Amino acid sequence: MAVGTVKSALGVLRNESLIASRQGEGSWVRQVLPEAPAADTMDPSDTQGVLSEILNRLDEVNTRLAAIEERLPRSAR
């Protein structure tokens, strides 16, 4: 993979606030999703509600990923 492609990808991720970088320390993934409810606050009998929440969050992640991929050069996809 070309250095320019990696730098471009890191720039996109940084602009999306998905990673943080510090010179001399590197880059790392930020915690961007809201904290999941504690297991003891979820009603185990509400399987449909839990599944619905998981699918909603997955849809949000897919939407964000698609937006990031659109910004990457075609050669990096």
N, CA, C and O of each residue as an XYZ file, in Angstrom:
308
protein
N       0.853     -1.167      0.000
C       0.000      0.000      0.000
C       0.902      1.234      0.000
O       1.917      1.275      0.696
N       0.525      2.216     -0.774
C       1.328      3.429     -0.897
C       1.218      4.297      0.356
O       0.172      4.335      1.004
N       2.296      4.987      0.687
C       2.332      5.868      1.856
C       1.251      6.947      1.742
O       0.587      7.272      2.726
N       1.078      7.496      0.540
C       0.062      8.529      0.340
C      -1.341      8.033      0.640
O      -2.159      8.767      1.195
N      -1.622      6.784      0.270
C      -2.931      6.189      0.540
C      -3.162      6.064      2.035
O      -4.248      6.375      2.526
N      -2.156      5.614      2.756
C      -2.268      5.468      4.213
C      -2.476      6.830      4.861
O      -3.332      6.980      5.733
N      -1.700      7.824      4.439
C      -1.845      9.165      5.007
C      -3.228      9.733      4.716
O      -3.835     10.376      5.572
N      -3.720      9.492      3.508
C      -5.055      9.964      3.142
C      -6.122      9.297      4.014
O      -7.027      9.963      4.516
N      -6.010      7.988      4.188
C      -6.972      7.255      5.005
C      -6.937      7.733      6.456
O      -7.983      7.918      7.080
N      -5.734      7.931      6.988
C      -5.619      8.431      8.366
C      -6.217      9.827      8.482
O      -6.847     10.148      9.489
N      -6.026     10.659      7.461
C      -6.611     11.999      7.469
C      -8.121     11.957      7.501
O      -8.749     12.724      8.231
N      -8.712     11.067      6.716
C     -10.178     10.930      6.705
C     -10.664     10.461      8.067
O     -11.628     11.005      8.605
N     -10.009      9.465      8.622
C     -10.414      8.949      9.934
C     -10.262     10.019     11.020
O     -11.098     10.126     11.917
N      -9.194     10.802     10.929
C      -8.967     11.879     11.897
C     -10.063     12.944     11.768
O     -10.579     13.428     12.776
N     -10.421     13.312     10.519
C     -11.473     14.313     10.294
C     -12.834     13.846     10.789
O     -13.670     14.661     11.180
N     -13.056     12.550     10.773
C     -14.304     11.980     11.276
C     -14.270     11.769     12.793
O     -15.229     11.266     13.377
N     -13.170     12.155     13.418
C     -12.955     11.971     14.860
C     -13.014     10.503     15.269
O     -13.393     10.176     16.394
N     -12.635      9.624     14.344
C     -12.618      8.201     14.655
C     -11.273      7.761     15.211
O     -11.183      6.745     15.900
N     -10.216      8.536     14.909
C      -8.901      8.244     15.477
C      -8.315      9.523     16.056
O      -8.723     10.630     15.705
N      -7.374      9.350     16.928
C      -6.597     10.470     17.470
C      -5.138     10.172     17.178
O      -4.732      9.010     17.155
N      -4.359     11.201     16.958
C      -2.937     11.025     16.656
C      -2.119     12.032     17.441
O      -2.539     13.168     17.662
N      -0.938     11.590     17.858
C       0.036     12.479     18.488
C       1.395     12.153     17.917
O       1.777     10.987     17.822
N       2.124     13.185     17.536
C       3.447     12.971     16.977
C       4.319     12.242     17.997
O       4.385     12.629     19.163
N       4.965     11.215     17.553
C       5.831     10.434     18.422
C       5.109      9.353     19.191
O       5.753      8.493     19.793
N       3.780      9.374     19.188
C       3.002      8.362     19.915
C       2.182      7.476     18.997
O       1.840      6.354     19.372
N       1.859      7.953     17.801
C       1.082      7.149     16.861
C      -0.374      7.571     16.810
O      -0.742      8.660     17.249
N      -1.186      6.692     16.267
C      -2.623      6.925     16.114
C      -3.378      5.800     16.797
O      -2.905      4.664     16.848
N      -4.534      6.113     17.312
C      -5.353      5.100     17.962
C      -6.818      5.417     17.742
O      -7.187      6.560     17.472
N      -7.646      4.397     17.861
C      -9.089      4.517     17.656
C      -9.716      5.168     18.876
O      -9.419      4.812     20.017
N     -10.588      6.129     18.611
C     -11.327      6.772     19.707
C     -12.601      5.993     19.996
O     -13.119      5.288     19.130
N     -13.089      6.123     21.192
C     -14.390      5.568     21.556
C     -15.429      6.571     21.092
O     -15.561      7.639     21.691
N     -16.182      6.248     20.023
C     -17.123      7.208     19.469
C     -18.578      6.837     19.674
O     -19.451      7.704     19.619
N     -18.851      5.575     19.907
C     -20.232      5.172     20.095
C     -20.660      5.429     21.529
O     -19.840      5.341     22.443
N     -21.922      5.745     21.737
C     -22.386      5.932     23.111
C     -22.233      4.637     23.893
O     -22.292      3.535     23.347
N     -22.041      4.809     25.153
C     -21.908      3.636     26.011
C     -23.174      2.784     25.934
O     -24.291      3.303     25.948
N     -22.983      1.494     25.855
C     -24.121      0.578     25.852
C     -24.729      0.546     27.241
O     -24.017      0.706     28.232
N     -26.034      0.341     27.325
C     -26.654      0.234     28.646
C     -26.042     -0.918     29.429
O     -25.680     -1.946     28.858
N     -25.932     -0.744     30.706
C     -25.401     -1.805     31.555
C     -26.303     -3.025     31.458
O     -27.521     -2.907     31.329
N     -25.691     -4.187     31.523
C     -26.441     -5.437     31.371
C     -27.564     -5.555     32.392
O     -28.617     -6.121     32.098
N     -27.344     -5.025     33.586
C     -28.382     -5.163     34.613
C     -29.553     -4.207     34.396
O     -30.573     -4.344     35.072
N     -29.445     -3.242     33.477
C     -30.564     -2.338     33.208
C     -31.377     -2.784     32.003
O     -32.440     -2.226     31.732
N     -30.886     -3.793     31.273
C     -31.608     -4.299     30.117
C     -32.563     -5.396     30.549
O     -32.218     -6.260     31.355
N     -33.747     -5.348     30.011
C     -34.757     -6.358     30.317
C     -34.529     -7.561     29.401
O     -34.769     -7.465     28.197
N     -34.072     -8.688     29.944
C     -33.779     -9.842     29.100
C     -34.989    -10.339     28.321
O     -34.834    -10.982     27.283
N     -36.184    -10.051     28.806
C     -37.379    -10.504     28.098
C     -37.689     -9.610     26.895
O     -38.538     -9.954     26.073
N     -37.006     -8.466     26.789
C     -37.234     -7.541     25.677
C     -36.237     -7.821     24.548
O     -35.509     -6.932     24.108
N     -36.223     -9.064     24.095
C     -35.290     -9.464     23.053
C     -35.482     -8.625     21.798
O     -34.501     -8.210     21.181
N     -36.714     -8.372     21.415
C     -36.983     -7.588     20.210
C     -36.440     -6.169     20.352
O     -35.876     -5.627     19.402
N     -36.602     -5.565     21.520
C     -36.091     -4.215     21.748
C     -34.573     -4.164     21.699
O     -34.001     -3.241     21.119
N     -33.921     -5.143     22.299
C     -32.458     -5.210     22.293
C     -31.958     -5.408     20.863
O     -31.023     -4.733     20.430
N     -32.571     -6.322     20.139
C     -32.177     -6.567     18.755
C     -32.394     -5.322     17.900
O     -31.561     -5.001     17.052
N     -33.480     -4.634     18.112
C     -33.761     -3.407     17.367
C     -32.691     -2.350     17.623
O     -32.254     -1.671     16.694
N     -32.271     -2.209     18.872
C     -31.221     -1.245     19.214
C     -29.898     -1.625     18.547
O     -29.188     -0.757     18.040
N     -29.569     -2.898     18.546
C     -28.334     -3.361     17.897
C     -28.385     -3.063     16.409
O     -27.403     -2.581     15.846
N     -29.505     -3.338     15.762
C     -29.631     -3.089     14.325
C     -29.562     -1.591     14.014
O     -28.980     -1.201     13.002
N     -30.142     -0.756     14.863
C     -30.068      0.695     14.663
C     -28.625      1.179     14.746
O     -28.187      1.978     13.918
N     -27.894      0.700     15.735
C     -26.487      1.106     15.876
C     -25.651      0.596     14.708
O     -24.764      1.302     14.228
N     -25.921     -0.606     14.252
C     -25.201     -1.154     13.113
C     -25.474     -0.320     11.862
O     -24.562     -0.069     11.074
N     -26.704      0.104     11.675
C     -27.057      0.954     10.541
C     -26.299      2.282     10.601
O     -25.822      2.770      9.576
N     -26.187      2.864     11.792
C     -25.439      4.112     11.957
C     -23.969      3.918     11.601
O     -23.376      4.764     10.932
N     -23.386      2.820     12.037
C     -21.979      2.534     11.739
C     -21.792      2.341     10.236
O     -20.830      2.853      9.665
N     -22.690      1.617      9.597
C     -22.597      1.402      8.157
C     -22.697      2.710      7.388
O     -21.973      2.908      6.412
N     -23.577      3.600      7.808
C     -23.725      4.903      7.160
C     -22.442      5.711      7.290
O     -21.979      6.306      6.317
N     -21.868      5.733      8.482
C     -20.614      6.471      8.697
C     -19.477      5.868      7.895
O     -18.668      6.601      7.325
N     -19.401      4.551      7.840
C     -18.351      3.882      7.079
C     -18.480      4.194      5.596
O     -17.475      4.448      4.932
N     -19.687      4.181      5.070
C     -19.895      4.493      3.656
C     -19.435      5.918      3.345
O     -18.841      6.160      2.294
N     -19.703      6.851      4.239
C     -19.267      8.235      4.037
C     -17.745      8.332      4.032
O     -17.177      9.083      3.239
N     -17.089      7.593      4.895
C     -15.627      7.589      4.948
C     -15.070      6.977      3.672
O     -14.138      7.521      3.080
N     -15.629      5.856      3.244
C     -15.134      5.193      2.045
C     -15.275      6.073      0.805
O     -14.445      6.005     -0.101
N     -16.312      6.891      0.762
C     -16.499      7.798     -0.381
C     -15.375      8.818     -0.485
O     -15.071      9.297     -1.578
N     -14.763      9.150      0.628
C     -13.698     10.134      0.630
C     -12.341      9.553      0.259
O     -11.422     10.294     -0.089
N     -12.212      8.245      0.330
C     -10.940      7.598      0.020
C     -10.742      7.514     -1.495
O     -11.707      7.401     -2.251
N      -9.488      7.569     -1.923
C      -9.222      7.368     -3.351
C      -9.690      5.979     -3.786
O      -9.674      5.040     -2.989
N     -10.099      5.849     -5.025
C     -10.596      4.566     -5.540
C      -9.567      3.442     -5.315
O      -9.941      2.301     -5.046
N      -8.289      3.768     -5.425
C      -7.248      2.747     -5.278
C      -7.156      2.191     -3.865
O      -6.573      1.127     -3.661
N      -7.722      2.892     -2.885
C      -7.641      2.444     -1.491
C      -8.844      1.627     -1.069
O      -8.869      1.080      0.034
N      -9.842      1.537     -1.934
C     -11.064      0.813     -1.551
C     -10.971     -0.648     -1.788
O     -11.921     -1.381     -1.513
